[in-house]
Amino acid sequence: MNGRSFPALQYLQLPIHEATLDAQNLHFIAPNLSQLRVSGLHYVSALLRSAPLQLFSNIAVLELTSFYYSQETHIHHFAAVLGSASATLQVLVLREGYFEVDLSPTSLRKMPATFPRLSFLALEAVAEYPNAEHGVIATLCRAALALERLHIVGTGFSPVHGYLHSGELQFPSVRFLRYYIPEDTNWNNFIPAFPRLEEIQVSGGDPTDMLRSAMSMDVAAARDDGITAWPHLTTLVLFNAHEYIAVRFVQHRARSGHPLSSVTYAGWFGAQAEQTLKALAVAFIPLRKSFADGEDYTKDWIEYWRVASGELIPQPKRARR
């Protein structure tokens, strides 16, 4: 591939490093390349070192899996790649990566100021330098002004959790969120960060405190504006939520005039919870469906885990002619 041109190439996936392949082989020309998926420390590093920036000028989908950036120059190259793709990028997936650099503000200014078309961002097990004052992830999120779908998957080691729980990040345009709950979540800052949220799917930790906080915020604001916790929320997917609190939350939304249209349980629940949810479905007509046990996930929930494992991500939108 080195030095060659591939004018018809639109999709390229590079697997985990094979010792027989030279990193310099990534120096090629593909003016119509729109989807690029790269896995493994070898290829992800080589991508930044040797691939010409023109390779990314038409990219709509970029997925990087297993990367480790330990020098400030690595971040400069990473920023240059994103800058080249910033005008066309619609889907960005960063998975199993580590930005182990305490960056200066000057370095972060090399990151693109905006991604006008980025609508889907997935951050799975992505970590940063501990206690870094200036973070790549926060800078990236702030530049995603048109973001509609956000996936945050992984352990509490991810810096995104800290940004959300401290109120440092806001996502005013996000409508769909998949979130892995870490320990010690500050829901009072987390909930207002997503004012346009329509669907949330949570896994990991116990979402009981999330539901309690949402109801408490609504009660506190009842004299003024009514619902304040996700006023546009219609779809809820819970994994291992406490039965009683989950049912209370569904009742609360219906009685407050903001009923949920879809409720899915994924986990272990007793027969009483099943009967209660059936009763709710009858009592509150706007609640159309449904309950599910651990073996009956919604289609979207299955897609969530496929995204997390690298098997499926949304397709880019085609430009209107």
C-alpha positions in Angstrom: 0.0 0.0 0.0 2.9 2.3 0.6 2.8 5.3 -1.7 0.0 3.9 -3.8 -3.3 5.6 -4.7 -6.7 3.9 -4.2 -9.3 6.4 -5.6 -12.3 4.0 -5.2 -11.5 2.9 -1.6 -14.3 4.0 0.8 -13.9 1.6 3.8 -10.8 0.3 5.5 -10.3 -1.7 8.6 -6.8 -2.5 9.9 -6.7 -5.4 12.4 -4.4 -6.0 15.4 -0.8 -5.7 14.3 0.7 -8.5 12.3 4.5 -8.6 12.5 4.9 -9.1 8.8 3.4 -5.7 7.9 5.4 -2.5 8.0 3.9 0.5 9.7 5.0 2.6 6.8 2.5 0.8 4.6 -0.1 3.2 6.0 1.4 6.0 3.8 -1.1 5.8 0.9 -3.6 8.0 -0.9 -7.4 7.3 -0.7 -9.3 10.6 -1.5 -12.7 8.9 -1.1 -12.1 7.1 2.1 -15.0 7.7 4.5 -14.8 4.9 7.1 -11.6 3.9 8.9 -11.3 1.5 11.8 -7.9 0.8 13.3 -7.1 -1.7 16.1 -3.9 -2.3 18.1 -1.1 -0.2 19.5 1.1 -0.8 16.4 -1.4 0.4 13.8 -2.9 3.2 15.8 0.5 4.6 16.5 1.6 4.2 12.9 -1.5 5.9 11.7 -0.5 9.1 13.5 3.2 8.9 12.5 3.1 8.0 8.8 -0.4 8.5 7.3 -0.8 11.7 5.3 -3.3 14.1 6.8 -5.1 14.2 3.4 -6.2 10.6 4.2 -8.6 11.9 6.8 -10.1 14.8 4.9 -13.2 12.9 3.9 -13.6 10.6 6.9 -17.1 10.3 8.3 -16.5 7.3 10.6 -13.2 7.0 12.6 -12.7 4.2 15.2 -9.5 3.8 17.2 -9.1 0.7 19.4 -6.2 0.1 21.8 -4.0 3.2 21.8 -1.5 4.6 24.2 -0.2 8.2 23.8 2.6 8.9 26.2 4.2 12.0 24.6 3.0 15.4 23.9 3.9 15.1 20.2 1.5 12.1 20.1 -1.3 14.4 21.1 -0.2 16.9 18.5 -0.5 14.2 15.8 -3.8 13.1 17.2 -5.1 16.6 17.1 -3.9 17.1 13.5 -5.8 13.9 12.4 -9.0 15.1 14.0 -8.4 18.6 12.5 -8.2 17.1 9.1 -11.4 15.1 9.6 -13.3 17.8 11.6 -15.5 19.1 8.7 -16.8 15.6 7.7 -16.6 13.5 10.9 -20.0 12.1 12.0 -19.0 9.1 14.1 -16.0 8.9 16.5 -15.3 5.8 18.5 -12.3 5.7 21.0 -11.9 2.4 22.7 -9.4 1.0 25.3 -7.1 4.0 25.1 -4.9 6.0 27.4 -3.7 9.6 27.1 -0.8 9.5 29.5 0.3 13.1 29.1 -0.1 16.1 31.4 -0.8 18.6 28.6 -0.3 22.3 28.5 -3.0 24.7 27.3 -0.9 25.3 24.2 -1.1 21.7 23.2 -4.8 21.5 23.6 -5.3 24.6 21.4 -4.1 22.3 18.6 -7.4 20.4 18.9 -10.2 21.3 16.6 -12.5 24.1 17.9 -15.6 22.4 16.6 -16.9 19.3 14.9 -19.9 20.6 13.0 -21.3 17.2 11.9 -20.2 14.9 14.7 -23.4 13.3 16.0 -22.2 10.1 17.6 -19.3 9.8 20.1 -18.4 6.6 21.9 -15.8 6.6 24.7 -15.2 3.1 26.0 -12.5 2.6 28.7 -10.6 5.7 27.7 -8.4 7.1 30.4 -6.2 10.2 30.9 -3.3 11.3 32.9 -4.3 11.3 36.6 -5.3 14.8 37.9 -4.5 16.5 34.6 -5.5 20.1 34.6 -6.1 20.1 30.8 -7.7 17.1 29.3 -8.1 15.8 25.7 -11.5 14.2 26.4 -13.1 17.3 27.9 -11.7 19.4 25.0 -13.1 16.9 22.5 -16.5 16.9 24.1 -16.8 20.6 24.2 -16.1 20.8 20.5 -18.9 18.4 19.6 -21.6 21.0 19.4 -24.0 18.9 17.3 -23.7 15.7 19.3 -26.9 13.6 19.5 -25.8 10.2 20.7 -23.2 9.6 23.5 -21.9 6.3 24.8 -19.7 6.3 27.9 -18.7 2.7 28.7 -16.0 1.5 31.0 -14.9 1.8 34.6 -14.9 4.8 36.9 -11.2 5.4 35.9 -12.5 7.2 32.8 -12.1 11.0 33.2 -15.5 11.6 31.6 -17.2 10.5 34.9 -15.3 13.1 36.8 -16.2 15.9 34.3 -19.8 15.0 34.4 -20.2 14.7 38.2 -18.4 18.0 38.8 -20.6 19.9 36.3 -17.6 20.7 34.0 -19.2 19.2 30.9 -22.6 20.0 29.4 -24.3 18.2 26.5 -27.2 20.4 25.5 -27.9 18.6 22.2 -27.5 14.9 23.3 -30.8 13.0 22.9 -29.5 9.5 23.4 -27.2 8.3 26.2 -25.7 5.0 27.1 -23.9 5.2 30.4 -21.9 2.9 32.6 -22.5 4.0 36.2 -19.4 4.2 38.3 -19.3 4.5 42.1 -19.9 7.8 43.9 -21.9 9.4 41.2 -23.0 13.0 41.7 -26.4 12.9 40.0 -27.2 16.5 40.9 -24.6 17.7 38.4 -25.0 14.8 36.0 -28.8 15.1 35.3 -28.8 18.8 34.3 -25.9 18.2 31.9 -28.4 16.5 29.5 -31.4 18.8 29.2 -32.6 17.4 25.8 -32.3 13.7 26.7 -34.9 11.5 25.2 -33.5 8.0 25.9 -31.1 6.7 28.6 -29.7 3.2 28.9 -27.7 2.6 32.1 -25.6 -0.4 33.2 -22.8 -1.0 35.6 -23.6 0.4 39.1 -27.0 0.6 40.7 -29.2 3.3 39.1 -31.4 3.7 42.2 -29.7 6.9 43.3 -30.1 8.3 39.8 -33.9 7.8 39.8 -34.2 9.1 43.4 -32.2 12.3 42.5 -34.3 12.9 39.4 -37.5 12.7 41.4 -36.1 14.9 44.1 -35.2 17.5 41.6 -38.7 17.5 40.2 -40.3 17.8 43.6 -38.0 20.8 44.4 -39.0 22.5 41.2 -42.7 21.7 41.4 -43.8 25.2 42.3 -42.0 26.7 39.4 -41.5 24.8 36.2 -42.5 21.3 37.1 -40.3 18.6 35.6 -36.7 19.6 35.5 -35.0 16.2 35.3 -34.9 15.3 31.6 -38.2 16.8 30.6 -38.1 15.2 27.1 -37.3 11.7 28.4 -39.5 9.0 26.8 -37.3 5.8 26.9 -35.6 4.2 29.9 -33.5 1.0 30.0 -32.3 -0.1 33.4 -30.0 -2.9 34.4 -30.4 -4.1 38.0 -32.4 -1.2 39.4 -34.2 -1.6 42.7 -37.7 -2.7 41.9 -39.6 -0.3 44.2 -37.7 2.8 43.1 -38.0 1.9 39.4 -41.7 1.5 39.7 -42.0 4.8 41.7 -40.1 6.6 38.9 -42.4 5.3 36.2 -45.4 6.4 38.3 -43.8 9.8 39.0 -43.3 10.5 35.3 -46.9 9.6 34.4 -48.4 11.6 37.2 -46.3 14.6 36.4 -47.5 14.8 32.8 -44.3 13.5 31.3 -45.0 9.7 30.9 -42.4 7.3 29.6 -43.3 5.5 26.3 -40.9 2.7 26.8 -39.4 1.1 29.9 -37.1 -1.9 29.8 -35.7 -3.9 32.7 -32.6 -6.0 32.1 -31.5 -7.9 35.1 -32.9 -10.1 37.9 -36.3 -9.0 39.2 -39.0 -10.7 41.3 -42.4 -11.6 40.2 -43.9 -8.7 42.2 -42.0 -6.2 40.0 -43.4 -7.9 36.9 -46.9 -7.7 38.2 -46.5 -4.1 39.2 -45.2 -3.0 35.8 -48.1 -4.8 34.1 -50.5 -2.9 36.4 -48.7 0.4 35.5 -49.0 -0.4 31.8 -52.8 -0.7 32.3 -53.2 2.2 34.7 -51.2 4.8 32.7 -52.4 4.6 29.1 -49.4 6.6 27.7 -47.0 4.0 28.9 -47.1 1.6 25.9 -44.5 -0.9 26.8 -42.8 -2.9 28.4 -40.8 -5.0 30.9 -38.1 -7.5 30.1 -36.0 -9.9 32.0 -32.3 -10.5 31.6 -32.8 -12.7 28.6 -35.1 -10.3 26.7 -33.3 -7.1 25.9 -34.6 -4.6 23.4 -33.0 -4.5 20.0 -31.3 -1.3 20.9 -29.9 -2.7 24.1 -28.3 -5.5 22.1 -26.8 -2.9 19.7 -25.3 -1.2 22.7 -23.2 -4.1 23.6 -22.2 -4.7 20.0 -21.0 -1.1 19.8 -19.0 -1.7 23.0 -17.4 -4.8 21.5 -16.6 -3.1 18.2 -19.0 -5.1 16.0 -21.5 -2.3 15.2 -21.5 1.5 15.0 -24.0 3.8 13.3 -23.6 4.4 9.6 -22.8 8.0 8.5 -25.6 10.0 7.1 -25.6 10.5 3.3 -25.4 14.1 2.1 -28.5 15.3 0.4 -28.2 15.9 -3.3 
